[in-house]
Amino acid sequence: MIVSTAFFVLCAAALMLATWRIRLHDDEATVVDLFDRLLDDRTVRLAVIVVWWWLGWHFLAGQTL
Protein backbone atom coordinates (compact mmCIF):
# COMPACT_ATOMS: atom_id res chain seq x y z
CA MET A 1 0.00 0.00 0.00
CA ILE A 2 2.83 2.41 0.82
CA VAL A 3 4.56 1.78 -2.52
CA SER A 4 1.40 2.40 -4.53
CA THR A 5 0.61 5.56 -2.57
CA ALA A 6 4.16 6.82 -3.07
CA PHE A 7 3.87 6.12 -6.80
CA PHE A 8 0.58 8.05 -7.00
CA VAL A 9 2.14 11.00 -5.15
CA LEU A 10 5.12 10.88 -7.51
CA CYS A 11 2.81 10.98 -10.55
CA ALA A 12 0.88 13.91 -9.07
CA ALA A 13 4.13 15.76 -8.40
CA ALA A 14 5.28 15.13 -11.98
CA LEU A 15 2.01 16.55 -13.29
CA MET A 16 2.37 19.64 -11.11
CA LEU A 17 5.99 20.11 -12.25
CA ALA A 18 5.00 19.84 -15.91
CA THR A 19 2.18 22.33 -15.39
CA TRP A 20 4.53 24.76 -13.66
CA ARG A 21 7.06 24.51 -16.51
CA ILE A 22 4.39 25.23 -19.13
CA ARG A 23 3.12 28.22 -17.14
CA LEU A 24 6.66 29.65 -17.07
CA HIS A 25 6.67 29.90 -20.86
CA ASP A 26 3.09 31.11 -21.33
CA ASP A 27 1.42 33.05 -18.52
CA GLU A 28 -1.92 33.22 -20.32
CA ALA A 29 -2.30 29.49 -20.92
CA THR A 30 -5.72 28.17 -19.96
CA VAL A 31 -6.31 24.84 -18.22
CA VAL A 32 -7.43 23.30 -21.52
CA ASP A 33 -4.26 24.55 -23.23
CA LEU A 34 -2.15 23.11 -20.42
CA PHE A 35 -3.74 19.67 -20.74
CA ASP A 36 -3.43 19.78 -24.54
CA ARG A 37 0.27 20.54 -24.25
CA LEU A 38 0.82 17.95 -21.53
CA LEU A 39 -0.96 15.22 -23.45
CA ASP A 40 1.11 15.86 -26.59
CA ASP A 41 3.87 13.84 -24.93
CA ARG A 42 3.50 10.05 -25.10
CA THR A 43 5.09 9.56 -21.67
CA VAL A 44 2.61 11.89 -20.03
CA ARG A 45 -0.31 10.11 -21.72
CA LEU A 46 0.99 6.80 -20.40
CA ALA A 47 1.37 8.28 -16.90
CA VAL A 48 -2.23 9.54 -17.00
CA ILE A 49 -3.46 6.07 -17.99
CA VAL A 50 -1.46 4.47 -15.17
CA VAL A 51 -2.81 6.94 -12.60
CA TRP A 52 -6.41 6.35 -13.68
CA TRP A 53 -5.83 2.59 -13.61
CA TRP A 54 -4.36 2.84 -10.11
CA LEU A 55 -7.29 4.89 -8.86
CA GLY A 56 -9.79 2.51 -10.41
CA TRP A 57 -8.05 -0.57 -9.06
CA HIS A 58 -7.71 0.68 -5.50
CA PHE A 59 -10.99 2.50 -5.11
CA LEU A 60 -13.41 0.73 -7.47
CA ALA A 61 -12.28 -2.85 -8.07
CA GLY A 62 -10.47 -3.25 -4.73
CA GLN A 63 -13.71 -3.56 -2.79
CA THR A 64 -15.14 -6.27 -5.05
CA LEU A 65 -12.11 -8.57 -5.35
Phi and psi in degrees as a GROMACS rama.xvg file:
@    title "Ramachandran Plot"
@    xaxis  label "Phi"
@    yaxis  label "Psi"
@TYPE xy
-66.3823  -39.6805  ILE-2
-65.1547  -44.3423  VAL-3
-67.7355  -36.8553  SER-4
-66.5944  -41.551  THR-5
-63.5387  -38.5498  ALA-6
-64.4948  -42.9393  PHE-7
-62.6601  -42.6135  PHE-8
-64.406  -39.5347  VAL-9
-62.534  -42.2908  LEU-10
-64.7356  -41.4201  CYS-11
-63.8807  -40.5193  ALA-12
-65.8697  -38.4218  ALA-13
-64.8874  -38.2747  ALA-14
-65.9439  -41.8903  LEU-15
-65.3033  -39.8341  MET-16
-64.166  -43.4058  LEU-17
-64.1895  -40.6471  ALA-18
-63.0769  -43.0045  THR-19
-61.3359  -43.3389  TRP-20
-64.7441  -38.7346  ARG-21
-66.8271  -40.5422  ILE-22
-67.2416  -24.7797  ARG-23
-64.51  -36.7984  LEU-24
-85.0259  -26.8112  HIS-25
-142.555  101.076  ASP-26
-68.1382  -24.4114  ASP-27
-97.4901  14.5903  GLU-28
-68.6093  133.781  ALA-29
-85.5748  171.932  THR-30
-62.5435  -40.6072  VAL-31
-63.0926  -42.6146  VAL-32
-62.1643  -40.1108  ASP-33
-62.1125  -45.8749  LEU-34
-67.7543  -36.6774  PHE-35
-61.0397  -44.0641  ASP-36
-68.9726  -39.9492  ARG-37
-64.0061  -42.4478  LEU-38
-79.4283  -1.2104  LEU-39
-68.4442  -26.6495  ASP-40
-87.4218  131.251  ASP-41
-63.8277  -36.6346  ARG-42
-64.8866  -40.5044  THR-43
-67.1996  -40.8317  VAL-44
-60.4295  -41.9823  ARG-45
-63.9601  -41.4172  LEU-46
-63.1222  -39.115  ALA-47
-63.9808  -42.7911  VAL-48
-61.853  -43.3577  ILE-49
-64.3311  -41.3105  VAL-50
-64.4194  -45.2095  VAL-51
-63.4348  -39.4355  TRP-52
-62.2066  -44.5827  TRP-53
-60.8973  -46.171  TRP-54
-60.8554  -45.7039  LEU-55
-63.3139  -41.2695  GLY-56
-66.27  -44.5806  TRP-57
-82.3003  -26.6294  HIS-58
-110.994  -21.1075  PHE-59
-107.893  -55.7315  LEU-60
-81.5353  -24.0333  ALA-61
-60.4113  -31.6133  GLY-62
-78.4842  -23.521  GLN-63
-95.4008  -16.8029  THR-64
